[in-house]
Amino acid sequence: MTTTAIEQPSTETCPAGFGASAESFESLKHSKDKRYFDLMAYIVSNTISGEIMAVENYSEMVPIMPNTDAKIETVKQATEESKHIKMLASLGKRLNYPVKTEIVEPQWRNIRNIFSQAVRKKDLASCLIIQDLMTETMAIVLYRVLCRDTDPETTQVAGLILEDELEHLEIGINRIKAMIAEDSDGVHDSLIWAHHKVMPELFSMISTSCHALCGELQVDCGGIGLDSIRTDIEALRVEALDTYMETLEKVGFDDKVTMPLIAGMSSYGVQPKGDISLRSDAAPSSCGTGDVSTCGLSDAPMRSTKVAPCC
């Protein structure tokens, strides 16, 4: 998909009513206060970091892709992510708020290092799960948020990028489905390993506090409020978790593997909208408490989905 050929975000990605006419753009833009633009500087800069990481991930993954067509498709994904960086940087410039076009927050580097570990092991399933499923799912949540109650120009840019990210997610889902058909236990092992490594890093960034980004941008973290776009951290975390659950279900992962993983995410301070304990096929938490930190999986070897609970 070539994003420059699309003039307006589709109604599927940015629902009707989220956009605005060109005539109303200036008045709406000037109705936003400093807190709003500080928030946009923070969100867009963090988003650019994720896009930079995606370019690096896709580029590093190319040599271990199974055939030439898959390599070409992966290069195309890296190219599209690089376009997103330019689109977001240009958005900040047009709306006159600072953005960082480099990775600042350590969580992105941590995920990059985890991804590189998978590449060194030639664990293609883990690479695809980390980038095409986990990271893309979080990106989709973020761009959907940027389609809501922001300004018309942010809505349009977010909608254009969101279409690409939805396409990348679909590619990832199809890739993983094919791998499950060939080696279900191996792919489920990769999911468990990647989940415990990457998801805590991703969810730790669903916050208005940071390690260094606010200082780099010269904005006050304490003054940033998601209420300026009519949402809050808790709602965002729940939406992220629900979307991640939907992604796992679309792939067709075994519920006996995914349910303990989702239950363990309560240690991140988030619960899904639905009560997973009411599902008849839900497995008990693999560690009893559901607390990943006590499970000893952070550096544990991969295990078959048929193996007994880890703790």
GUVOTOR-623078 format. One line per 8 residues: number of its first residue (from 1); their letters; for each residue x, z, y of N, C-alpha, C. Coordinates in Angstrom, 2 decimals, m for minus. Example, Ala and Ser with C-alpha at 12.3 -4.5 7.8 and 13.67 -1.06 7.14 Angstrom:
% GUVOTOR-623078
1) as) 13.19/7.80/m5.69/12.30/7.80/m4.50/13.20/7.80/m3.30 ~ 12.85/7.08/m2.25/13.67/7.14/m1.06/12.90/7.87/0.03 $
% end
This chain:
% GUVOTOR-623078
1) mtttaieq) 0.85/0.00/m1.19/0.00/0.00/0.00/0.88/0.00/1.24 ~ 0.53/m0.86/2.19/1.29/m0.90/3.43/0.48/m0.21/4.50 ~ 0.97/0.94/4.97/0.17/1.76/5.88/m0.08/1.06/7.20 ~ 0.87/0.21/7.64/0.72/m0.41/8.95/m0.42/m1.40/8.98 ~ m0.92/m1.82/7.79/m2.01/m2.78/7.75/m3.37/m2.11/7.92 ~ m3.39/m0.80/7.93/m4.64/m0.05/8.03/m4.81/0.45/9.45 ~ m5.93/0.14/10.05/m6.11/0.51/11.44/m6.83/1.85/11.62 ~ m7.64/2.21/10.64/m8.35/3.48/10.73/m8.31/4.17/9.38 $
9) pstetcpa) m8.24/5.50/9.34/m8.31/6.19/8.06/m9.66/5.98/7.41 ~ m9.67/5.86/6.08/m10.92/5.62/5.38/m11.80/6.86/5.39 ~ m13.08/6.64/5.18/m14.00/7.78/5.16/m13.76/8.64/3.94 ~ m13.13/8.06/2.89/m12.85/8.85/1.70/m11.78/9.88/1.97 ~ m10.77/9.53/2.74/m9.66/10.44/2.97/m9.88/11.32/4.19 ~ m10.42/10.78/5.25/m10.77/11.56/6.43/m12.25/11.38/6.68 ~ m13.08/12.33/6.24/m14.53/12.17/6.30/m15.05/11.81/7.68 ~ m16.19/11.17/7.70/m16.80/10.75/8.96/m17.00/11.92/9.90 $
17) gfgasaes) m16.73/11.66/11.18/m16.92/12.71/12.17/m15.63/13.38/12.56 ~ m14.53/13.11/11.80/m13.26/13.74/12.11/m12.48/12.95/13.15 ~ m12.86/11.70/13.37/m12.16/10.88/14.34/m12.80/10.97/15.71 ~ m12.31/10.17/16.65/m12.88/10.15/17.99/m12.57/8.81/18.61 ~ m13.37/8.37/19.57/m13.14/7.10/20.23/m11.94/7.17/21.14 ~ m11.39/5.99/21.45/m10.23/5.95/22.33/m10.56/6.52/23.70 ~ m11.83/6.30/24.14/m12.22/6.76/25.47/m12.19/8.29/25.58 ~ m12.47/8.95/24.45/m12.54/10.41/24.51/m11.20/11.08/24.18 $
25) feslkhsk) m10.20/10.25/23.82/m8.94/10.83/23.36/m8.27/11.70/24.41 ~ m8.16/11.20/25.64/m7.44/11.93/26.67/m8.11/13.27/26.97 ~ m9.44/13.26/27.07/m10.12/14.51/27.41/m9.97/15.54/26.29 ~ m10.04/15.08/25.02/m9.89/16.00/23.91/m8.46/16.53/23.83 ~ m7.50/15.64/24.06/m6.10/16.06/23.99/m5.81/17.15/25.01 ~ m6.32/16.96/26.20/m6.02/17.92/27.26/m6.85/19.20/27.13 ~ m7.84/19.20/26.24/m8.60/20.43/26.02/m7.86/21.39/25.10 ~ m6.79/20.95/24.45/m6.01/21.79/23.54/m5.03/22.64/24.35 $
33) dkryfdlm) m4.83/23.89/23.88/m3.95/24.79/24.61/m2.56/24.81/23.97 ~ m1.68/25.63/24.55/m0.29/25.71/24.07/m0.24/26.17/22.62 ~ m1.11/27.09/22.22/m1.11/27.58/20.85/m1.36/26.44/19.86 ~ m2.24/25.53/20.24/m2.53/24.39/19.38/m1.29/23.52/19.20 ~ m0.62/23.21/20.31/0.55/22.32/20.21/1.73/23.02/19.55 ~ 1.85/24.34/19.70/2.87/25.08/18.96/2.59/25.01/17.46 ~ 1.30/25.13/17.11/0.90/25.04/15.71/1.21/23.64/15.15 ~ 0.91/22.62/15.93/1.19/21.25/15.49/2.70/21.03/15.33 $
41) ayivsnti) 3.49/21.58/16.24/4.94/21.45/16.12/5.43/22.07/14.82 ~ 4.87/23.23/14.49/5.25/23.95/13.27/4.81/23.19/12.02 ~ 3.54/22.77/11.98/3.02/22.08/10.80/3.69/20.73/10.61 ~ 3.79/19.95/11.67/4.36/18.60/11.55/5.84/18.65/11.18 ~ 6.57/19.60/11.74/7.99/19.73/11.39/8.16/20.11/9.92 ~ 7.33/21.03/9.45/7.39/21.41/8.03/6.99/20.25/7.14 ~ 6.02/19.48/7.59/5.57/18.32/6.83/6.67/17.27/6.75 ~ 7.38/17.06/7.84/8.50/16.12/7.84/9.56/16.57/6.84 $
49) sgeimave) 9.80/17.88/6.76/10.76/18.39/5.78/10.33/18.01/4.36 ~ 9.04/18.16/4.08/8.54/17.79/2.76/8.69/16.31/2.48 ~ 8.50/15.49/3.51/8.67/14.04/3.35/10.14/13.68/3.12 ~ 11.03/14.36/3.82/12.47/14.13/3.60/12.84/14.48/2.17 ~ 12.34/15.63/1.71/12.59/16.04/0.33/12.06/15.00/m0.65 ~ 10.87/14.44/m0.36/10.28/13.44/m1.25/11.15/12.19/m1.33 ~ 11.68/11.75/m0.19/12.58/10.58/m0.19/13.78/10.86/m1.09 ~ 14.37/12.05/m0.94/15.53/12.40/m1.74/15.17/12.52/m3.22 $
57) nysemvpi) 14.02/13.12/m3.52/13.59/13.27/m4.91/13.38/11.91/m5.58 ~ 12.59/11.06/m4.93/12.33/9.75/m5.52/13.61/8.96/m5.70 ~ 14.50/9.04/m4.72/15.77/8.30/m4.80/16.62/8.79/m5.96 ~ 16.66/10.11/m6.14/17.47/10.68/m7.22/16.87/10.38/m8.59 ~ 15.55/10.20/m8.63/14.85/10.00/m9.90/14.97/8.57/m10.42 ~ 15.28/7.62/m9.55/15.29/6.20/m9.94/16.12/5.93/m11.20 ~ 17.36/6.43/m11.30/18.18/6.09/m12.48/17.60/6.55/m13.81 ~ 16.75/7.57/m13.82/16.23/8.04/m15.11/14.82/7.49/m15.41 $
65) mpntdaki) 14.31/6.63/m14.54/13.03/5.99/m14.83/13.21/5.04/m16.01 ~ 12.18/4.88/m16.85/12.36/4.23/m18.15/12.56/2.72/m18.14 ~ 12.11/2.04/m17.08/12.26/0.57/m17.07/12.34/0.08/m15.63 ~ 12.60/m1.21/m15.48/12.82/m1.78/m14.14/11.57/m1.67/m13.28 ~ 10.41/m1.95/m13.84/9.17/m1.86/m13.05/8.97/m0.44/m12.51 ~ 9.24/0.56/m13.34/9.09/1.95/m12.91/10.11/2.30/m11.83 ~ 11.31/1.77/m11.95/12.34/2.00/m10.93/11.90/1.41/m9.59 ~ 11.38/0.18/m9.64/10.93/m0.49/m8.41/9.78/0.28/m7.76 $
73) etvkqate) 8.85/0.74/m8.58/7.72/1.51/m8.06/8.19/2.80/m7.40 ~ 9.20/3.45/m7.98/9.72/4.70/m7.43/10.45/4.46/m6.11 ~ 11.19/3.36/m6.03/11.85/3.00/m4.76/10.78/2.76/m3.69 ~ 9.69/2.11/m4.06/8.59/1.86/m3.11/8.01/3.17/m2.60 ~ 7.86/4.15/m3.50/7.35/5.46/m3.08/8.30/6.11/m2.08 ~ 9.60/6.03/m2.34/10.59/6.60/m1.41/10.49/5.93/m0.04 ~ 10.30/4.61/m0.05/10.19/3.86/1.21/8.96/4.29/1.99 ~ 7.85/4.48/1.29/6.62/4.92/1.98/6.78/6.31/2.56 $
81) eskhikml) 7.47/7.19/1.85/7.71/8.54/2.39/8.58/8.47/3.65 ~ 9.54/7.56/3.67/10.38/7.43/4.86/9.56/6.94/6.06 ~ 8.56/6.10/5.81/7.67/5.66/6.90/6.87/6.83/7.44 ~ 6.49/7.74/6.55/5.73/8.91/6.99/6.55/9.76/7.96 ~ 7.84/9.90/7.69/8.72/10.67/8.58/8.68/10.07/9.99 ~ 8.80/8.77/10.08/8.80/8.10/11.38/7.45/8.22/12.07 ~ 6.37/8.12/11.30/5.03/8.24/11.88/4.80/9.64/12.46 ~ 5.24/10.67/11.73/5.04/12.04/12.19/5.92/12.36/13.40 $
89) aslgkrln) 7.17/11.87/13.38/8.07/12.10/14.51/7.52/11.42/15.76 ~ 6.99/10.22/15.58/6.40/9.49/16.71/5.16/10.20/17.23 ~ 4.38/10.79/16.34/3.19/11.54/16.75/3.58/12.69/17.67 ~ 4.60/13.46/17.27/5.05/14.57/18.11/5.52/14.10/19.47 ~ 6.21/12.97/19.49/6.71/12.44/20.76/5.55/12.03/21.67 ~ 4.55/11.37/21.08/3.42/10.91/21.89/2.61/12.07/22.46 ~ 2.49/13.15/21.65/1.70/14.30/22.11/2.56/15.36/22.80 ~ 3.84/15.07/22.93/4.74/15.88/23.74/4.95/17.28/23.19 $
97) ypvkteiv) 5.19/17.38/21.88/5.63/18.65/21.32/6.86/18.39/20.44 ~ 7.73/19.39/20.31/8.99/19.18/19.58/8.77/19.11/18.07 ~ 9.53/18.28/17.39/9.52/18.25/15.93/10.96/18.18/15.44 ~ 11.19/18.72/14.27/12.51/18.66/13.63/12.47/17.59/12.54 ~ 13.43/16.69/12.59/13.50/15.63/11.59/14.63/15.93/10.60 ~ 14.69/17.17/10.20/15.63/17.61/9.17/15.01/18.80/8.46 ~ 15.52/19.09/7.28/14.99/20.23/6.52/15.54/21.52/7.12 ~ 14.64/22.43/7.47/15.03/23.70/8.08/14.74/24.87/7.13 $
105) epqwrnir) 13.51/24.96/6.66/13.11/26.10/5.83/13.77/26.03/4.44 ~ 14.28/27.14/3.94/15.05/27.14/2.68/14.23/26.77/1.45 ~ 12.91/26.96/1.49/12.11/26.64/0.31/12.22/25.17/m0.08 ~ 12.31/24.28/0.94/12.44/22.86/0.62/13.74/22.59/m0.10 ~ 14.83/23.24/0.32/16.12/23.06/m0.34/16.08/23.65/m1.75 ~ 15.39/24.76/m1.89/15.27/25.36/m3.22/14.57/24.40/m4.19 ~ 13.49/23.77/m3.72/12.77/22.81/m4.57/13.65/21.60/m4.87 ~ 14.40/21.16/m3.88/15.33/20.04/m4.12/16.33/20.40/m5.20 $
113) nifsqavr) 16.85/21.60/m5.16/17.82/22.03/m6.17/17.19/22.10/m7.56 ~ 15.95/22.59/m7.61/15.24/22.65/m8.89/15.03/21.24/m9.43 ~ 14.64/20.33/m8.55/14.43/18.94/m8.95/15.74/18.35/m9.50 ~ 16.83/18.63/m8.82/18.13/18.10/m9.26/18.51/18.67/m10.63 ~ 18.13/19.92/m10.89/18.38/20.48/m12.23/17.67/19.65/m13.29 ~ 16.43/19.26/m13.00/15.66/18.46/m13.95/16.30/17.08/m14.14 ~ 16.79/16.49/m13.06/17.45/15.19/m13.17/18.70/15.30/m14.04 ~ 19.49/16.34/m13.81/20.71/16.51/m14.60/20.41/16.67/m16.09 $
121) kkdlascl) 19.26/17.29/m16.39/18.85/17.44/m17.79/18.16/16.18/m18.31 ~ 17.99/15.19/m17.42/17.23/13.97/m17.75/15.81/14.31/m18.22 ~ 15.26/15.34/m17.60/13.90/15.79/m17.91/12.94/15.07/m16.96 ~ 12.59/13.84/m17.32/11.74/13.03/m16.45/10.37/13.67/m16.25 ~ 9.84/14.30/m17.28/8.52/14.93/m17.14/8.53/15.98/m16.04 ~ 9.56/16.83/m16.01/9.65/17.85/m14.96/9.78/17.21/m13.59 ~ 10.56/16.13/m13.50/10.71/15.45/m12.21/9.37/14.93/m11.71 ~ 8.61/14.29/m12.58/7.32/13.74/m12.20/6.33/14.84/m11.85 $
129) iiqdlmte) 6.35/15.93/m12.61/5.44/17.04/m12.33/5.76/17.67/m10.98 ~ 7.04/17.87/m10.70/7.44/18.49/m9.43/7.05/17.62/m8.25 ~ 7.43/16.33/m8.29/7.23/15.48/m7.13/5.85/14.82/m7.10 ~ 5.46/14.17/m8.18/4.21/13.40/m8.17/2.97/14.27/m8.28 ~ 3.08/15.45/m8.87/1.90/16.31/m9.03/1.92/17.49/m8.06 ~ 2.91/18.36/m8.18/2.91/19.60/m7.39/3.09/19.33/m5.90 ~ 4.15/18.62/m5.54/4.43/18.39/m4.13/3.38/17.49/m3.50 ~ 2.98/16.44/m4.21/1.96/15.54/m3.66/0.62/16.24/m3.48 $
137) tmaivlyr) 0.27/17.12/m4.41/m0.99/17.87/m4.27/m0.97/18.72/m3.01 ~ 0.14/19.41/m2.76/0.23/20.23/m1.55/0.20/19.37/m0.29 ~ 0.83/18.18/m0.36/0.82/17.28/0.78/m0.60/16.81/1.08 ~ m1.36/16.51/0.04/m2.74/16.06/0.22/m3.58/17.14/0.90 ~ m3.40/18.38/0.49/m4.12/19.48/1.14/m3.77/19.55/2.62 ~ m2.50/19.45/2.92/m2.05/19.56/4.31/m2.59/18.42/5.16 ~ m2.53/17.19/4.65/m3.01/16.06/5.45/m4.53/16.10/5.61 ~ m5.23/16.64/4.63/m6.67/16.81/4.80/m6.97/17.82/5.90 $
145) vlcrdtdp) m6.17/18.88/5.98/m6.33/19.86/7.05/m6.08/19.20/8.41 ~ m5.07/18.34/8.48/m4.75/17.67/9.74/m5.80/16.63/10.13 ~ m6.68/16.28/9.19/m7.81/15.41/9.51/m8.97/16.18/10.12 ~ m8.89/17.50/10.06/m10.03/18.31/10.48/m9.71/19.07/11.76 ~ m10.57/18.94/12.74/m10.50/19.77/13.96/m9.13/19.74/14.63 ~ m8.48/18.58/14.58/m7.24/18.44/15.35/m7.56/17.55/16.54 ~ m6.71/16.62/16.88/m7.00/15.67/17.95/m7.11/14.28/17.32 ~ m7.70/13.33/18.01/m7.96/12.01/17.41/m6.70/11.31/16.89 $
153) ettqvagl) m5.59/11.43/17.62/m4.39/10.73/17.18/m3.80/11.37/15.92 ~ m3.82/12.70/15.87/m3.35/13.39/14.66/m4.24/13.05/13.48 ~ m5.56/13.00/13.70/m6.50/12.63/12.65/m6.19/11.26/12.08 ~ m5.90/10.30/12.96/m5.65/8.94/12.51/m4.36/8.86/11.71 ~ m3.28/9.46/12.22/m2.00/9.42/11.52/m2.10/10.13/10.18 ~ m2.75/11.29/10.17/m2.91/12.04/8.91/m3.70/11.23/7.89 ~ m4.72/10.51/8.35/m5.52/9.70/7.44/m4.74/8.56/6.82 ~ m3.89/7.93/7.62/m3.06/6.84/7.11/m2.09/7.34/6.05 $
161) iledeleh) m1.45/8.46/6.32/m0.48/9.01/5.37/m1.20/9.53/4.12 ~ m2.36/10.13/4.32/m3.12/10.70/3.21/m3.45/9.63/2.17 ~ m3.77/8.42/2.61/m4.07/7.35/1.67/m2.87/7.07/0.76 ~ m1.67/7.06/1.34/m0.46/6.86/0.53/m0.27/8.00/m0.46 ~ m0.47/9.24/0.01/m0.22/10.39/m0.86/m1.22/10.42/m2.02 ~ m2.46/10.02/m1.77/m3.45/9.94/m2.85/m3.04/8.89/m3.87 ~ m2.47/7.80/m3.39/m1.99/6.76/m4.31/m0.82/7.28/m5.14 ~ 0.11/8.02/m4.49/1.25/8.59/m5.21/0.77/9.58/m6.27 $
169) leiginri) m0.22/10.39/m5.93/m0.75/11.34/m6.91/m1.34/10.61/m8.11 ~ m2.08/9.54/m7.86/m2.67/8.78/m8.95/m1.59/8.17/m9.84 ~ m0.52/7.68/m9.24/0.61/7.15/m10.02/1.18/8.25/m10.91 ~ 1.36/9.43/m10.33/1.91/10.55/m11.08/1.01/10.96/m12.24 ~ m0.29/11.03/m11.97/m1.24/11.40/m13.03/m1.15/10.42/m14.20 ~ m1.11/9.14/m13.88/m1.04/8.13/m14.95/0.28/8.20/m15.70 ~ 1.36/8.45/m14.97/2.67/8.57/m15.64/2.67/9.74/m16.62 ~ 2.18/10.90/m16.17/2.19/12.09/m17.01/1.24/11.94/m18.19 $
177) kamiaeds) 0.08/11.32/m17.98/m0.84/11.08/m19.09/m0.15/10.28/m20.19 ~ 0.58/9.25/m19.80/1.28/8.42/m20.79/2.33/9.23/m21.53 ~ 3.03/10.11/m20.83/4.06/10.92/m21.47/3.44/11.95/m22.41 ~ 2.29/12.51/m22.03/1.61/13.47/m22.91/1.20/12.79/m24.21 ~ 0.78/11.54/m24.12/0.37/10.81/m25.32/1.53/10.65/m26.30 ~ 2.75/10.61/m25.78/3.93/10.44/m26.62/4.54/11.76/m27.07 ~ 4.50/12.78/m26.20/5.16/14.05/m26.52/4.45/15.18/m25.78 ~ 3.32/15.59/m26.30/2.50/16.59/m25.61/3.23/17.91/m25.44 $
185) dgvhdsli) 3.85/18.41/m26.50/4.52/19.71/m26.42/5.65/19.67/m25.40 ~ 6.42/18.59/m25.41/7.54/18.49/m24.48/7.09/18.48/m23.03 ~ 6.01/17.75/m22.73/5.51/17.67/m21.35/4.91/19.01/m20.93 ~ 4.24/19.69/m21.84/3.71/21.01/m21.50/4.84/22.02/m21.26 ~ 5.92/21.90/m22.02/7.09/22.74/m21.75/7.61/22.49/m20.34 ~ 7.66/21.22/m19.95/8.14/20.86/m18.61/7.22/21.42/m17.53 ~ 5.92/21.38/m17.78/4.97/21.95/m16.82/5.22/23.43/m16.61 ~ 5.38/24.17/m17.70/5.60/25.62/m17.61/6.86/25.91/m16.80 $
193) wahhkvmp) 7.93/25.21/m17.13/9.21/25.41/m16.43/9.07/25.09/m14.94 ~ 8.50/23.92/m14.63/8.37/23.50/m13.23/7.43/24.41/m12.46 ~ 6.34/24.81/m13.08/5.36/25.67/m12.40/6.01/26.97/m11.93 ~ 6.71/27.65/m12.82/7.28/28.95/m12.46/8.45/28.82/m11.48 ~ 9.05/27.66/m11.43/10.15/27.44/m10.49/9.65/27.03/m9.10 ~ 8.68/26.10/m9.09/8.33/25.40/m7.84/7.12/25.99/m7.12 ~ 6.07/26.35/m7.85/4.84/26.78/m7.18/5.04/28.01/m6.29 ~ 5.84/29.01/m6.68/6.07/30.13/m5.74/6.72/29.67/m4.44 $
201) elfsmist) 7.60/28.68/m4.52/8.25/28.17/m3.31/7.23/27.46/m2.42 ~ 6.39/26.63/m3.01/5.39/25.91/m2.22/4.39/26.85/m1.57 ~ 3.90/27.83/m2.34/2.88/28.73/m1.79/3.47/29.69/m0.76 ~ 4.75/29.98/m0.85/5.35/30.86/0.15/5.38/30.21/1.53 ~ 5.24/28.87/1.56/5.25/28.16/2.84/3.85/28.02/3.44 ~ 2.81/28.42/2.70/1.46/28.41/3.29/1.33/29.70/4.08 ~ 1.94/29.69/5.24/2.09/30.88/6.07/2.40/30.46/7.49 ~ 2.16/31.34/8.44/2.58/31.07/9.82/3.82/31.87/10.18 $
209) schalcge) 4.52/32.35/9.16/5.82/32.97/9.40/6.87/32.06/8.79 ~ 8.10/32.19/9.23/9.13/31.28/8.75/10.48/31.97/8.79 ~ 11.48/31.30/8.22/12.84/31.82/8.24/13.55/31.41/9.53 ~ 13.45/30.14/9.90/14.21/29.66/11.05/13.49/28.60/11.87 ~ 12.42/28.02/11.34/11.80/26.87/11.99/11.27/27.20/13.38 ~ 10.60/28.33/13.54/10.05/28.68/14.86/11.16/28.79/15.90 ~ 12.29/29.38/15.49/13.41/29.48/16.41/13.96/28.12/16.79 ~ 14.04/27.22/15.81/14.52/25.86/16.08/13.60/25.13/17.05 $
217) lqvdcggi) 12.29/25.38/16.91/11.31/24.72/17.76/11.08/25.46/19.07 ~ 11.60/26.70/19.17/11.40/27.56/20.34/9.92/27.85/20.56 ~ 9.24/28.18/19.44/7.84/28.61/19.52/7.75/30.01/18.92 ~ 6.72/30.73/19.31/6.51/32.11/18.86/5.65/32.10/17.61 ~ 6.25/32.45/16.48/5.49/32.49/15.22/4.28/33.40/15.35 ~ 4.45/34.53/16.01/3.35/35.48/16.15/2.20/34.94/16.96 ~ 2.46/33.94/17.79/1.42/33.38/18.64/0.72/32.19/18.03 ~ 1.24/31.72/16.87/0.62/30.57/16.22/m0.64/31.02/15.50 $
225) gldsirtd) m1.74/30.32/15.73/m2.98/30.70/15.07/m3.69/29.50/14.49 ~ m3.98/29.54/13.18/m4.71/28.45/12.55/m6.15/28.38/13.02 ~ m6.61/29.42/13.73/m7.97/29.38/14.25/m8.16/28.24/15.24 ~ m7.06/27.74/15.80/m7.18/26.64/16.75/m7.57/25.33/16.06 ~ m7.45/25.28/14.72/m7.98/24.15/13.98/m9.05/24.63/12.98 ~ m9.67/25.76/13.31/m10.83/26.30/12.59/m10.55/26.52/11.10 ~ m9.42/27.08/10.80/m9.13/27.49/9.44/m8.27/28.74/9.49 ~ m7.91/29.27/8.32/m7.03/30.43/8.28/m6.16/30.32/7.03 $
233) iealrvea) m5.17/31.18/6.95/m4.21/31.11/5.85/m4.90/31.29/4.50 ~ m5.81/32.24/4.41/m6.47/32.50/3.14/m7.25/31.28/2.67 ~ m8.01/30.66/3.57/m8.78/29.47/3.21/m7.85/28.34/2.78 ~ m6.72/28.21/3.45/m5.77/27.15/3.13/m5.14/27.38/1.76 ~ m4.82/28.63/1.45/m4.23/28.95/0.16/m5.22/28.71/m0.99 ~ m6.48/29.08/m0.76/m7.50/28.85/m1.78/m7.70/27.35/m2.00 ~ m7.74/26.58/m0.91/m7.90/25.13/m1.03/m6.72/24.52/m1.80 ~ m5.52/25.01/m1.52/m4.33/24.51/m2.21/m4.40/24.81/m3.70 $
241) ldtymetl) m4.81/26.04/m4.04/m4.89/26.42/m5.45/m5.97/25.61/m6.17 ~ m7.13/25.47/m5.55/m8.21/24.71/m6.18/m7.80/23.25/m6.39 ~ m7.10/22.67/m5.42/m6.67/21.28/m5.54/m5.62/21.13/m6.64 ~ m4.73/22.12/m6.75/m3.73/22.11/m7.82/m4.42/22.18/m9.19 ~ m5.43/23.04/m9.31/m6.18/23.14/m10.56/m6.85/21.81/m10.90 ~ m7.42/21.16/m9.90/m8.06/19.86/m10.12/m7.05/18.84/m10.61 ~ m5.85/18.86/m10.04/m4.81/17.92/m10.46/m4.44/18.13/m11.92 ~ m4.24/19.38/m12.31/m3.90/19.67/m13.70/m5.00/19.21/m14.65 $
249) ekvgfddk) m6.26/19.39/m14.24/m7.38/18.96/m15.06/m7.44/17.44/m15.17 ~ m7.16/16.73/m14.09/m7.18/15.26/m14.12/m6.12/14.71/m15.07 ~ m4.97/15.37/m15.11/m3.91/14.93/m16.03/m4.34/15.13/m17.48 ~ m5.08/16.20/m17.74/m5.50/16.50/m19.09/m4.60/17.49/m19.80 ~ m3.92/18.35/m19.03/m3.11/19.39/m19.65/m4.00/20.33/m20.46 ~ m3.42/20.93/m21.47/m4.14/21.86/m22.34/m4.51/23.11/m21.55 ~ m5.81/23.47/m21.57/m6.28/24.66/m20.86/m5.57/25.92/m21.33 ~ m5.19/25.96/m22.59/m4.52/27.15/m23.11/m3.16/27.36/m22.46 $
257) vtmpliag) m2.61/26.29/m21.89/m1.35/26.38/m21.16/m1.61/26.61/m19.67 ~ m2.56/25.88/m19.09/m2.76/25.93/m17.65/m3.46/27.20/m17.18 ~ m4.39/27.75/m17.97/m5.12/28.92/m17.51/m4.22/30.14/m17.27 ~ m3.27/30.45/m18.17/m2.35/31.55/m17.86/m1.51/31.28/m16.61 ~ m1.14/30.01/m16.40/m0.35/29.68/m15.21/m1.16/29.96/m13.94 ~ m2.41/29.53/m13.94/m3.27/29.74/m12.77/m3.53/31.24/m12.58 ~ m3.80/31.95/m13.68/m4.04/33.40/m13.57/m2.83/34.10/m12.99 ~ m1.64/33.66/m13.37/m0.42/34.28/m12.87/m0.20/34.08/m11.39 $
265) mssygvqp) m0.90/33.10/m10.80/m0.74/32.84/m9.38/m1.40/33.91/m8.52 ~ m2.13/34.84/m9.16/m2.67/35.97/m8.41/m1.54/36.80/m7.80 ~ m0.36/36.72/m8.41/0.79/37.45/m7.85/1.24/36.86/m6.52 ~ 0.77/35.63/m6.21/1.07/35.02/m4.90/0.07/35.49/m3.84 ~ m0.93/36.28/m4.27/m1.94/36.74/m3.33/m3.06/35.75/m3.11 ~ m3.37/34.93/m4.13/m4.43/33.94/m3.98/m5.23/33.85/m5.27 ~ m6.53/33.64/m5.13/m7.42/33.47/m6.26/m8.22/32.19/m6.05 ~ m8.49/31.44/m7.13/m9.32/30.24/m6.99/m10.75/30.60/m6.65 $
273) kgdislrs) m11.52/29.63/m6.13/m12.93/29.87/m5.81/m13.71/30.23/m7.06 ~ m13.43/29.50/m8.14/m14.12/29.76/m9.39/m13.42/30.84/m10.18 ~ m14.18/31.61/m10.94/m13.61/32.67/m11.77/m13.18/32.06/m13.10 ~ m11.87/31.86/m13.28/m11.40/31.19/m14.48/m11.66/32.02/m15.72 ~ m11.86/33.33/m15.57/m12.12/34.17/m16.74/m13.47/33.87/m17.37 ~ m14.36/33.16/m16.63/m15.67/32.83/m17.15/m15.64/31.58/m18.02 ~ m14.51/30.87/m18.02/m14.41/29.67/m18.82/m14.23/30.04/m20.28 ~ m15.01/29.43/m21.15/m14.97/29.79/m22.56/m13.65/29.42/m23.21 $
281) daapsscg) m12.96/28.42/m22.64/m11.71/27.98/m23.25/m10.49/28.57/m22.57 ~ m10.70/29.50/m21.65/m9.56/30.06/m20.92/m8.76/30.96/m21.83 ~ m7.44/30.81/m21.78/m6.56/31.65/m22.58/m6.22/32.90/m21.82 ~ m5.89/34.00/m22.50/m5.45/35.19/m21.80/m4.12/34.97/m21.13 ~ m3.84/35.77/m20.12/m2.55/35.65/m19.46/m1.43/35.85/m20.44 ~ m0.39/35.02/m20.34/0.70/35.07/m21.30/1.53/36.33/m21.16 ~ 1.33/37.08/m20.09/2.10/38.31/m19.91/1.19/39.52/m19.76 ~ m0.06/39.36/m20.08/m0.97/40.49/m20.00/m1.42/40.77/m18.59 $
289) tgdvstcg) m0.48/41.06/m17.71/m0.82/41.39/m16.33/m1.07/40.16/m15.49 ~ m0.58/39.01/m15.93/m0.68/37.80/m15.12/0.36/37.77/m14.02 ~ 1.27/38.73/m14.00/2.30/38.79/m12.97/3.52/38.02/m13.44 ~ 3.74/36.86/m12.80/4.86/36.01/m13.21/6.18/36.73/m13.09 ~ 6.30/37.61/m12.11/7.59/38.26/m11.86/8.03/39.12/m13.03 ~ 7.07/39.57/m13.89/7.44/40.42/m15.02/7.56/39.62/m16.30 ~ 7.38/38.32/m16.22/7.32/37.50/m17.43/8.68/37.02/m17.89 ~ 9.68/37.06/m17.01/11.01/36.66/m17.41/11.16/35.17/m17.62 $
297) lsdapmrs) 10.30/34.37/m16.97/10.35/32.93/m17.19/11.21/32.19/m16.20 ~ 11.71/32.87/m15.17/12.40/32.15/m14.11/13.58/31.36/m14.63 ~ 14.29/31.89/m15.63/15.40/31.16/m16.21/15.24/31.03/m17.72 ~ 14.01/31.16/m18.19/13.77/31.11/m19.62/13.87/29.69/m20.14 ~ 14.29/29.51/m21.40/14.30/28.17/m21.98/12.88/27.66/m22.13 ~ 12.75/26.34/m22.20/11.44/25.76/m22.38/10.93/26.12/m23.77 ~ 9.60/26.23/m23.89/9.03/26.63/m25.15/7.87/25.73/m25.52 ~ 7.58/25.62/m26.78/6.46/24.81/m27.23/5.16/25.47/m26.83 $
305) tkvapcc) 4.14/24.65/m26.63/2.81/25.18/m26.31/2.22/25.94/m27.49 ~ 2.82/25.82/m28.66/2.30/26.50/m29.84/2.93/27.86/m30.05 ~ 3.90/28.21/m29.22/4.60/29.47/m29.37/3.76/30.61/m28.82 ~ 3.94/31.79/m29.34/3.18/32.96/m28.91/3.54/33.34/m27.48 ~ 2.75/34.24/m26.83/2.99/34.67/m25.46/4.43/35.08/m25.21 ~ 4.88/34.86/m23.96/6.31/35.00/m23.66/6.76/36.45/m23.58 ~ 5.87/37.40/m23.29/6.31/38.77/m23.04/5.80/39.74/m24.08 $
% end
